[in-house]
Amino acid sequence: MALSMRELGDYIREPRRTAQVSLRHLARLAGVSNPYLSQIERGLRKPSAEILQQIAKGLRISAEQLYIQAGILDEREGGSDVATAVLADPGLTERQKQVLLEIYESFRKENAGQQEERPQPGTPPAASAS
């Protein structure tokens, strides 16, 4: 379940403070301005997946967990082997990982909708007009 932007900001702030990383330093690591990161932490801005990836990298926390908190990825029982594999692949850039995960999630959502429309096994196909 995705959290509110305020809760996402709190989720980012806590490990930053625990790691004793200043807002200014994390902003520099994430490639964003100080005011922008402050707005994210206060729940005033929704960061992109790319910014979340950079924040996670700067804090040395799971980008996947930040994606889940932001509602970009759905949390699954037992985790996702695909997401874990993509995030662990050293041959991909951070941007490529983000895009692959977004595409993967969009396909899963699309297929979940199609599952409801498919006929049950054993149901004869509809007759076509010839």
trRosetta pair geometry for C-beta under 8 A, 3 or more apart (Angstrom, degrees):
i j d omega theta_ij theta_ji phi_ij phi_ji
1 75 7.2 -44 4 23 46 121
2 68 7.7 -153 -96 164 62 47
2 69 7.2 88 -144 167 59 26
2 70 6.6 -20 -143 133 103 21
2 71 2.8 15 -108 -79 142 101
3 7 3.6 -107 167 91 125 129
3 8 5.4 160 85 -53 111 73
3 11 6.9 123 58 -26 159 135
3 69 5.3 -20 21 -167 117 75
3 70 7.8 -40 48 -80 84 27
3 71 7.6 -147 31 -42 48 91
4 7 4.8 96 53 8 75 100
4 8 7.1 -133 99 -5 41 87
4 43 6.6 23 131 -146 95 128
5 8 5.4 -50 -147 35 36 116
5 9 6.4 43 151 -22 65 101
5 40 8.0 -113 -176 -154 98 52
5 43 4.1 122 111 -157 86 76
5 44 7.3 -174 130 -5 135 11
5 45 7.3 176 -170 75 136 23
5 46 5.5 -93 -106 -80 121 81
6 9 5.7 -53 -154 33 31 114
6 10 6.6 30 149 -16 63 104
6 42 7.5 -30 -120 161 72 40
6 43 3.2 -8 -84 -86 55 160
7 10 5.5 -49 -148 37 36 113
7 11 6.2 42 150 -25 65 104
7 43 7.4 64 5 -98 39 122
7 69 7.4 -140 118 -171 95 101
8 11 5.4 -52 -149 33 32 116
8 12 6.6 29 152 -16 65 103
8 40 7.6 -76 114 177 105 82
8 43 6.9 125 52 -105 83 78
8 46 7.8 62 63 -123 157 69
8 66 7.9 81 -155 -158 97 75
8 69 5.2 136 -114 140 83 107
8 70 5.5 70 -123 -88 141 71
9 12 5.8 -56 -151 37 32 107
9 13 6.1 31 153 -22 67 110
9 40 5.7 168 -104 138 91 54
9 41 4.2 114 -166 -167 99 27
9 42 5.6 -135 -169 11 162 11
9 43 4.4 -109 1 -53 136 67
10 13 5.5 -54 -140 37 32 113
10 14 6.3 40 162 -30 65 102
10 41 7.7 102 -63 -166 32 69
10 43 7.9 2 -21 -54 80 108
11 14 6.4 -44 -148 21 24 112
11 66 7.4 160 121 -115 124 70
11 69 5.1 -135 95 -160 171 157
12 15 7.2 -71 -164 42 32 94
12 16 6.3 29 150 -20 68 118
12 40 6.6 -7 51 128 161 109
12 41 5.8 -116 81 -99 114 79
12 55 6.0 -29 -138 166 122 141
12 59 7.5 -152 -156 -41 71 157
12 66 7.4 58 -84 -123 92 112
13 16 5.5 -67 -149 40 32 115
13 17 6.1 25 161 -17 72 108
13 41 4.8 94 -67 -150 106 112
14 17 6.2 -61 -149 37 25 104
14 18 6.2 24 156 -18 63 111
15 18 5.3 -53 -139 41 37 116
15 19 5.9 29 162 -13 69 109
15 59 5.0 79 114 -177 122 131
15 61 5.4 35 146 -52 173 141
16 19 6.2 -63 -147 44 24 102
16 21 5.0 -92 -160 66 72 102
16 23 7.3 61 159 -85 144 58
16 26 5.6 -33 -130 -57 122 156
16 41 7.9 -64 30 -103 151 131
16 59 6.0 -76 -78 -104 69 118
17 20 7.2 28 -178 -79 37 39
17 21 7.9 -95 -67 44 20 67
19 59 6.2 174 11 -149 155 75
19 60 7.4 139 -109 39 151 105
21 25 5.3 -123 -173 83 82 122
21 26 5.1 90 136 -57 120 100
21 29 8.0 -35 -173 6 135 143
21 58 7.2 141 175 150 159 99
21 59 6.8 -139 30 -104 155 72
22 25 4.4 94 56 5 87 101
22 26 6.9 -158 89 -3 45 84
23 26 6.0 -58 -146 41 29 107
23 27 6.2 34 153 -24 64 108
23 34 6.2 82 127 -149 102 84
23 37 5.9 165 -173 105 89 124
23 38 6.1 46 -175 -76 143 84
23 41 7.3 -83 -120 -7 115 154
24 27 5.7 -54 -148 33 27 114
24 28 6.6 28 153 -19 62 104
24 34 5.4 -9 -105 -103 68 115
25 28 5.7 -54 -153 34 32 112
25 29 6.4 31 150 -17 66 106
25 58 8.0 161 129 -174 78 122
26 29 5.5 -52 -146 38 36 113
26 30 6.0 24 157 -10 69 111
26 37 6.2 152 100 -166 101 155
26 55 6.8 42 176 -135 109 76
26 58 5.1 122 -142 135 72 143
26 59 6.9 23 -126 -62 118 87
27 30 6.0 -63 -142 46 27 103
27 32 5.3 -96 -155 80 77 76
27 33 6.2 -21 -176 141 129 17
27 34 4.8 -143 14 -85 175 49
27 36 7.2 125 -136 61 112 87
27 37 4.2 -128 -90 -4 95 144
28 31 7.7 33 179 -71 29 33
29 54 6.9 166 128 166 72 91
29 55 7.9 104 98 -113 103 37
29 57 7.1 -157 157 97 109 89
29 58 3.3 118 116 -113 138 121
30 37 6.6 124 55 -90 141 121
30 51 6.1 54 175 -161 116 73
30 54 3.9 117 -142 121 67 112
30 55 4.8 16 -101 -72 133 63
30 57 7.8 144 -97 57 68 94
30 58 5.3 -73 -54 -16 80 144
31 51 7.9 -129 69 -117 91 73
31 54 5.7 -75 23 -167 100 162
32 36 4.6 -109 168 84 113 129
32 37 5.3 133 94 -52 121 91
32 51 6.1 47 -54 -137 134 114
32 54 7.6 140 -17 92 99 139
33 36 4.5 94 58 5 85 105
33 37 7.1 -157 90 -3 45 84
34 37 6.1 -61 -150 38 28 106
34 38 6.3 29 154 -20 64 109
35 38 5.4 -56 -147 37 33 116
35 39 6.4 36 154 -22 66 104
36 39 5.7 -54 -152 34 32 112
36 40 6.7 35 149 -21 64 101
36 45 6.6 -48 -162 47 71 168
37 40 5.4 -47 -150 31 37 115
37 41 6.5 35 152 -16 66 104
37 55 7.8 153 -128 -101 105 113
38 41 5.8 -56 -149 39 32 110
38 42 6.3 20 155 -10 66 111
39 42 5.8 -61 -142 45 31 104
39 44 4.2 -81 -166 70 86 113
39 45 4.2 59 123 -4 112 114
40 43 7.8 42 175 -67 29 22
40 44 7.5 -83 -62 53 21 71
40 45 5.1 -57 -77 71 62 101
40 46 7.9 107 -122 -111 81 12
40 47 5.1 21 -118 -43 130 112
40 51 7.6 -149 -92 137 152 134
40 55 7.8 -131 126 -82 157 152
46 70 7.2 123 -161 -156 90 106
47 51 3.9 -115 -176 87 114 129
47 52 5.3 142 104 -53 120 78
47 55 7.1 53 125 -15 170 137
47 70 7.2 -82 62 -117 84 145
48 51 4.9 99 52 7 76 99
48 52 7.0 -135 98 -3 42 87
49 52 5.5 -53 -148 38 34 115
49 53 6.3 43 150 -26 65 102
49 67 6.4 34 -133 -110 96 100
49 70 7.6 -180 -93 89 65 147
49 72 5.2 123 -93 -135 107 159
49 98 4.7 143 126 -159 119 118
49 101 7.7 -170 -171 77 145 118
49 102 6.5 -137 -7 -63 171 118
50 53 5.5 -49 -152 29 32 116
50 54 6.7 27 151 -15 63 104
50 94 7.4 103 -142 125 72 105
50 95 6.2 12 -115 -106 110 79
50 98 5.7 -39 -80 -66 65 179
51 54 5.7 -55 -151 38 35 109
51 55 6.3 37 150 -20 67 105
52 55 5.6 -53 -145 37 33 113
52 56 6.2 35 154 -20 65 105
52 63 6.5 115 127 -153 89 83
52 66 4.5 176 -179 131 110 127
52 67 6.3 132 120 -73 147 63
52 70 5.9 -92 -91 -16 152 154
52 72 7.3 -165 41 0 160 148
53 56 5.8 -55 -150 36 28 112
53 57 6.4 29 151 -20 63 107
53 63 4.8 28 -120 -137 64 136
53 66 7.8 -172 -71 74 36 136
53 94 4.9 142 151 176 138 116
53 95 7.9 179 69 -75 163 43
53 97 7.3 138 -127 80 140 114
53 98 5.6 -84 -48 -70 144 120
54 57 5.5 -51 -146 36 33 114
54 58 6.3 34 154 -19 64 106
54 94 7.2 97 -68 143 68 158
55 58 5.7 -57 -149 38 30 111
55 59 6.2 12 158 -4 66 112
55 66 6.7 152 82 -135 111 162
56 59 6.0 -67 -143 48 27 99
56 60 7.9 139 163 -43 56 3
56 61 5.2 -103 -148 75 75 76
56 62 6.4 -63 -158 105 127 21
56 63 3.8 170 74 -84 163 68
56 65 7.7 143 -120 55 126 85
56 66 4.9 -130 -68 -2 116 141
57 60 7.4 23 -175 -74 29 43
57 63 7.1 12 -45 -66 73 113
57 94 7.0 -47 -52 -107 141 146
61 65 6.6 -80 152 59 101 127
61 66 7.0 104 104 -42 110 106
62 65 3.9 79 86 2 113 107
62 66 6.9 179 101 -7 64 79
62 87 7.9 32 -156 172 81 158
63 66 5.5 -54 -153 38 40 112
63 67 6.3 45 147 -23 69 103
63 87 6.3 -176 57 -133 110 123
63 94 7.9 -179 -91 -150 166 101
63 97 7.7 74 91 119 151 133
64 67 5.5 -52 -149 34 33 115
64 68 6.5 35 151 -20 64 102
64 73 6.4 -41 -160 48 72 161
64 80 7.8 -158 -156 45 137 107
64 83 5.4 105 -121 153 128 124
64 84 7.4 -19 -56 -81 163 57
64 87 5.7 -72 -46 -58 110 158
64 101 7.9 -152 -107 -130 82 152
65 68 5.6 -49 -149 33 34 113
65 69 6.4 35 151 -19 64 105
66 69 5.5 -53 -146 37 34 113
66 70 6.2 24 156 -11 67 110
67 70 5.9 -63 -144 44 28 104
67 72 4.1 -82 -163 69 83 114
67 73 4.1 52 126 5 114 109
67 101 6.9 -41 -149 138 167 147
68 71 7.8 43 179 -68 28 23
68 72 7.5 -78 -58 54 23 72
68 73 5.0 -52 -76 77 64 96
68 74 7.3 47 -125 177 82 8
68 75 4.9 69 -150 -68 128 89
72 101 7.6 56 138 122 110 117
72 102 7.1 -57 -178 -95 104 85
72 105 7.4 160 155 23 63 171
73 80 7.7 -114 -177 7 128 146
73 83 6.6 73 -144 -113 149 149
73 101 6.4 -46 -81 169 116 118
73 105 5.9 -132 -115 -83 64 140
74 105 6.8 146 4 -139 90 111
74 108 7.7 -129 31 104 127 139
76 79 6.3 93 75 -146 95 7
76 80 5.3 91 35 -59 138 85
79 83 7.4 -124 175 63 82 113
79 84 6.2 53 152 -47 121 123
80 83 3.8 63 86 16 121 108
80 84 6.2 173 90 -12 63 84
81 84 5.7 -56 -144 40 30 113
81 85 6.1 32 157 -21 65 108
82 85 5.9 -57 -148 36 27 109
82 86 6.3 25 156 -17 64 107
82 104 5.9 178 134 -158 138 150
83 86 5.8 -54 -144 37 31 110
83 87 6.1 25 159 -14 66 111
83 101 5.9 63 -121 -121 88 109
83 104 7.3 -173 -73 94 77 152
84 87 6.0 -60 -145 41 26 106
84 88 6.1 15 160 -12 64 116
85 88 6.0 -66 -142 43 26 105
85 89 6.5 41 156 -44 63 101
86 89 5.9 -45 -153 7 30 117
86 92 7.0 -31 -169 46 70 163
86 97 5.3 137 152 -144 95 82
86 100 5.1 -163 -144 101 138 133
86 101 5.9 173 100 -64 154 88
86 104 7.5 -134 -35 -18 155 151
87 97 5.8 90 -100 -165 50 134
87 101 7.7 39 -58 -66 88 131
89 92 4.7 52 99 9 113 109
89 97 7.1 173 54 -93 100 103
92 96 4.3 -130 -169 90 97 123
92 97 5.1 120 120 -58 128 82
92 100 7.2 -42 -156 -4 155 141
93 96 4.6 98 51 5 77 102
93 97 7.1 -137 94 -6 42 85
94 97 5.6 -51 -151 33 33 114
94 98 6.5 36 151 -21 64 105
95 98 5.6 -53 -150 34 32 114
95 99 6.4 29 154 -17 66 106
96 99 5.8 -55 -145 38 32 109
96 100 6.2 33 156 -19 65 107
97 100 5.9 -57 -148 37 28 111
97 101 6.4 24 156 -16 64 109
98 101 6.0 -61 -151 37 27 108
98 102 6.4 25 154 -18 64 108
99 102 5.7 -56 -147 37 31 111
99 103 6.3 30 155 -17 66 106
100 103 5.8 -56 -147 38 30 109
100 104 6.1 33 154 -22 65 109
101 104 5.5 -51 -143 36 31 116
101 105 6.3 30 158 -17 64 106
102 105 5.9 -56 -148 38 29 108
102 106 6.4 28 154 -20 64 106
103 106 5.7 -56 -148 35 31 110
103 107 6.4 31 154 -18 65 105
104 107 5.9 -57 -153 35 28 110
104 108 6.5 27 152 -19 64 107
105 108 5.6 -53 -147 36 35 113
105 109 6.3 33 156 -18 67 105
106 109 5.8 -54 -147 37 32 110
106 110 6.2 34 153 -20 65 108
107 110 5.6 -55 -145 38 31 113
107 111 6.1 27 158 -16 66 109
108 111 5.9 -58 -144 41 27 108
108 112 6.3 34 154 -26 63 105
109 112 5.6 -50 -148 29 31 114
109 113 6.9 30 153 -16 61 102
110 113 6.0 -59 -161 34 32 110
110 114 6.6 26 148 -16 66 109
111 114 5.4 -54 -144 39 39 112
111 115 6.5 55 153 -35 67 94
112 115 5.7 -39 -154 15 33 118
112 116 7.8 33 151 -16 56 96
113 116 6.3 -55 -168 27 38 109
113 117 7.2 24 144 -10 66 110
114 117 5.5 -63 -153 40 45 110
114 118 6.4 54 152 -37 75 99
115 118 6.0 -46 -150 16 32 114
119 123 4.0 -123 166 76 118 135
119 125 7.4 -173 27 -101 156 52
120 123 5.0 95 61 -22 73 120
